[in-house]
Amino acid sequence: MAVQKSKLTRSKRGMRRSHDKLKFIFLSKDPISNETHIRHCITKSGFYKGKKYLKHKKNTK
């Protein structure tokens, strides 16, 4: 079993992970609100997979 000799630095770890980033942003369209949003994320109006999850608070001044 391989055991590392010493702890990797943050710099070396970051260099190794630099190629793991997403190259394309995948978009999806909500069936109810017809908003375009990033996959697996909630829309700006609070919909996710056709269901309302967030209620917006109104500012009263």
Secondary structure, DSSP 4 states (H G I P E B T S, - for coil): ----SSPPPHHHHHHHHTT-S-SS--EEE-TTT--EEETTS--TTSEETTEE---PPPP--
